[in-house]
Amino acid sequence: MKTKKQDSFLKKNIVSFLHCKQCLKELPAGKSPAEWSANDVGWTREGLQVWCRRHEQNIVHIDFEGQQHPAA
């Protein structure tokens, strides 16, 4: 049986999105940032990184400071 907390992780709970600044500057008319984004998200040795494929640049890299997240 799922708990309320477990059930909430199965839903989209994002309240603020991460976007590449360069992509936002180049956003075509009629496209949303979500439609235009080309991001890779994944685990690194330090933590979690969001990478812009279009501009080959870091959007955010979260360092877990040696702690391992349970989902890793």
N, C-alpha and C positions, 0 to 999 in steps of 0.2 A: 504494500500500500504506500502510495506517494504522500509525502508531507507537503504542506502548503509551500514551504521554501523550495523543495525540489520541483514542484509544479511551476513555480515562478521562473526557474532557470530554463524552462522549456519554451518560454515566450520571449518575444522581443521586448526588452525593458530599457532600451537605449533612450536616454533623455538628451544627450548632446553628442553629435557626430564629430569624428576627426576627419579632416580633409587636408590635402596638400595645398599650400598657399598658392603655388604656381598654377595648379589645376583650377582653382577658384578664379584666378586672374584671367585664365583662358576659357572660361566656361562659355560654351556656345549658347546663343539665344534659344530659348525654348527647351533647354535641357536642365534638369535638376542636378545638384552636386552628386547625388547618389547615382544617377544614370551615367554621369561623366567620369566618376572615379574609377581608377584602375589600381586597386590596392592589393597587396599581399599582406597577410597577417599570420604570424607564426612564432614559435618558441625559438629563443636563442640561448646561448650558454648563460647569459645574464638574466633573462626573463622573457618578455614578450615585445615584439616589434611590429609596427605598421609601416609598410614601405610603399612608396609610389612607384609603380612600374613605368608610368608614362615619363616621369622626370628622373627616374633612378635616384631618388633621394628619400631620406628618413622623414617620416611624419612624426612618429613618437617611438621611443624605445624605453620600456618600463623595466628598470633594474629591480629584481627581487632581493638584492643584497644577500645572496647566499641561501635564501629561504626557498623551498620548493612548494609551488602551488599544488594543491591536491589534484588538479585537473591535468597536470603535466605528466 
